[in-house]
């Protein structure tokens, strides 16, 4: 156990791990196999559900179609809704009843995975050894503290990142076909945003390092797991609160008729956007009057008088994030997570190097 490395074994030139690499792999072999089984099971489920969804949509010719109570989009074109029940509406209804819940529940499971990684993989990584004192045996074998820490971090970190990347890629693949019939699921909400793309991948190493740092500093397994649980949940909540402000929302102007429908805003823009950033009326000079300004009105007459007093016209505006903001915001959130993960890794190296453990 005096070195970390890879040895070539003659004459077959086989790679064999030895030293700390072998030790870490042996210590975590059960967790690695369990993690691999989880990844394979979830990946197979996603592929199965997506195949069923795509097959049903093709069989009923509703690919790229979304049915709303007042408008209908199909293959990127607006179609006037027919009266009564239509085969397309029935097919879309069945599609939603069958695949909407699995899609959302799988996304929630992928969001929960970073929490589980931080609590059950990251937190015990150092805490268990420091609590029981088994780390002393390794340190007496010509292995420095920093070297031991790097070896302990490297293998689990690569494993959780790779596993999360596979699942995030598959879920993104599924979401790309599901987002059209399920356009009422805003892309900026936790599901699907935190379960897709680089944002989902970057959260895994951050959660792992949050747990590892907690275990290294607290030296007790159970307190470290509790701290990892709270810290990871807090990070996810904070990212969700920060997300709408990563980019400046786009302002869409539209005339609102008596039913509240948008008469001048393209439906494709509204259906593919993350809405709810703010809305209200404009004055004649173009000043925005948010709806919250008259939230205290208790009747429609009081509502009208409030906006009339503020100088509002019937010109409506809405602030939203268009679909083009999705990937930039994904990379921004991923960058924040990776920067925090690097800072935590540096903290661990500094802490162990100072002889604090």
N, C-alpha and C positions, 0 to 999 in steps of 0.2 A: 504493500500500500504506500510505497514511497514516491510514486509519481503518477501523473495523469498522462495518458497517451494511448496510442494505437500501436500494436506490435504486429509485424508481419511474421507469419508462421510458415516456415519452409517445410516441405517443398511445395505445398499447395498454394502459397501466397494468400492465406486467409486472414482477414482482419479480425483481431481479437481485442476487445476492450480490457484494460487492466487498470489497476490503481483505483483512484477515486471514481473514475467513470464506471468501473465495474461495481464498486461499492454502492454508489448512488442508484444504479440500475437495479441492484439486488434489493436495496432497501425499499424501493418504490415499485417493484415489479407487479405487485397485486393491484396498486392504484393505476399503473399504466395499462394493464390488461383490462381492468374495469372501465377505464376511460375509453379505450379503443372499442369495447363492446357497446358503450353508450353512443359513441359517434357513429358506429356502423348501424345501430338500430334506428337512430333518428334520421340518418341519411337515407336509409332504405324506406322509411315511412314517408319522407318528403318526396322521393322519387315516385313512389307508388301513388300518393295523393295527386301529384302534378300530372302524372300520366293519365289517371282517371279523369281529372278535370279537363285536360286538353282533348282527350278522346270524346268525352261527352259533348264539349263545345263544337267539335268538328262534326260529329254525327248529327247534331241539330242545327248546324250552320249559324251559330251565335258567337263565333270568334270575333273579338273586338266589339262586342255589343254591350250596351248598358241601358237598362230600362228604368226610367224615373216616372213618378206619378204625373208629371206635367211635360216632360220631354223625353225623347229617345234618341240615343246615339248608336250607330251601328257602322262599323268599319270606318270610323272617323267622319261620318256624315250624319246630319240631323234628319230624322225621319218623323213625320207627323204620326202621333200615336193613334191607333185604330180604336174604335169603340168596342167595348166588351173585352173578353179574354182572347188573346191571340196565341198561336203556337210559340212565337218568339218569347212572349211574356211568360208563358208556362215554362219554357225551357230555362229562361233566366231565373225564374223563381226556384226551380228545382236545383239549378246550379248553386244558388245562394244557400238553400236549405242543406245541401249535401256537403259543400266544401268551405263555406264561410267559417264555421266554427272550428274545423281542423286547422285552417290557415291561421286564425287568431290564436288558438291554443298552442300551436307549435311555435309561433312567434313569442308568446309569453314564456314558454319553456326555454327558448334560446336566451331570453333576457335574464332568466333566473340562473342560467349556467355560470355567468361570471361571479355571482354571489356564492354559489356552491364551490367554485374554484377557490375563491379567496378564503372561505371558511374551512373547507375540508382538505385542501391541498396546500394553500399558502401558509395559513396560520400554524399548522402542526409541523411544518418543515423544519424550522429551527427550534421552536418552543419545546417540542417533545424531547429532543436531544439535550437541550440546555437544562430542561427540568429533571431529566433522569441522569445527566452527567455522562452519557455515552460519547459525547463529543471529545472528552478528554483522551479517550483511547486513540482517536484519529490524530489529535494534535501531538501525541507522543511518538508518532511514526514519521517524523521528519516532514510533516505536512503543516504548512503555515495556516494561520487563521483565514487570511484573505483567499488563499488558494482553496481551502475547504469551502468557504462561502460561495465562491464562483462556481465550483463543481456542483454544489448542492442546488444552486439556482438554475444552472444552464439546462439540464435535462428536463425538469418539469416545465420550465418556461417555454422551451421549444415544443414540447408535447401539447401543452394547453393552447398555444398559439396556432399550431398546425391543425389541431382538431377543430378549434373555433373557426378557422379560415375555411375549412371544408364545409362545415354546416352553414356558415354565413353565405358562402357562394351558392350552395344548393337552395337555400331559402330565398336568396335574391333571384335565382332562376325561376323559382315558383312564383314569387311575387310579381315578376314582370308580366306573367300571363294573367295573374289574378287581379291586378290593379284596375283593369278595364271594367269587368263586370262588378267589381266591388269599389267603385270610385267614391263611395261615401266614406271609405276608410282613408282618412287623410294621411299622406305619406310622411308628414312630419311628426306624427304621434309616435309614442314609444313602440307600438307595433304598427308599421313594420320598421321604422327608422333604426332603432337600436338592435334589431335582429338581422339587418342586411348590411352589405357593403363593408368598407374599411372601418366604419365606426364600431360595428360589432366585433371585428377582429381585434382592434386596439384596446377594447375594454377588458379582454381576457388577461393580457399580461399586466395591466394596471391592477386589476382585482387580485391577481396572484401575488404581486409585489406588495400590495397593501397588507395582505395577510402575512406574508413573509416578514415584512418590516415590523408588524405588530408582534409576531412571535419572537423576533430577535430582541426587541426592546423590552417586552414584558417578561419573557423567559418562562411563561406559564401557558399551557395549551388552551385551557378553557377560557381565561380572560382574553387571550389573543383571538380566539374564534369569535367571541362576542364583539370585540372591537372591529374585526374584519367584517362581520355582518353589518354593523352599523355604518362603517366607513364606506363599504361598497354600495349599500343602499343609498347613503347620502350622496355619493358621487353620481349615481344614476339619476337621482332626483335633481341634483344641481345641473347636470347636463341637459335634462329635459327643460328646466327653467331657462337655461342660457340659450338653447337652440333657436328660439324665434328671433334672437338678437344677433345671431352670427352674421346675418346679411340684412341689408335694408329691405323691408317689404316693398313690393310694387303696388302702386295705387291704381286701381281700376275705377273708371268713371262710368256710370250708367244711369239711365232714367228709370225710376221705379214707378210702375203702374199701380193700379188699385190693389192688385193681388200680391204685390211685392216682387213680381218677376222682373228679371233683368232684361230690358228690351234692346239694349245696344251692346252688351258685353257678349263676346263669342262664348258659346256654351263649352267649347273645347277648352278654353282658358279656365273657366270656373271648375269644370269637372276634374281637371288635372292639377289643380292648385291646392296648396295647403292654406285653408282659409281660417278666418277667426282672429286675424291680427288687429282688427279694428274696423269699424264702419260708422257711417253717419251721413250727414248732409253737408252740402257746400253753401256758403253765402254767395252773394252776387260777385264779390271780389275774389272768390276762390278759397276763402278760409274754411278749414275743416271744423265741423261741429260734431264731435263724437256723440253717439247715442247716450253715453253715460251722463252727459251734461243735463239731461232731462229724465234721469232714472227715477227721480222722486215723484214724478207725475203719477197720479192715482187714477186718471181717466183719460180717454182719448182726447177730450176737449182740453184738458190741462196739458196734455202732451203737445197738441197743436199750438196752444198759446205759448208754451215754453219755447218751442223752436221758432215761432213767429217773432217772439221778443228777441231772440238771438240773431235774427236776420236770415234764417235758413230758407233755401229754395227747395224745389222738389228734385234737385239734382243730387243723386246718391253717389257715394264713393265707398269703396271697400279696399282695405289693405290686405294683401295676401302674398304668399311666396309661390311663384310659378314653378312648374316642373323643372325648369332649367336651374333652379337653386338647389336641387336635390344633391347632385354629386359634389359641388363646391362645399356645401354644408357637411356632407359626409366626411370629406377630407379635412375640413377644419376641426370637426369634433375628434376625428382620429388623431390629428396632430396634437390636440390638447391632451388626450389620453396618453399618447406616447411620450410627450414631454414630461408629464407627471410620473410615468413609469420609469423613465431614465433618472429623474430626480430621486425616486425612491430607491432604485438600485445603487445610486451613488451614496445615498444615506446609509444603506446597509454596509457598503464597502468601507465607508469612513468610520462607522460605528465599530465594526469588527477590528479595523486597523488600529483603532485607539485602545483596544483591549477592553472594551466595555462589556463584552459577552463573557 
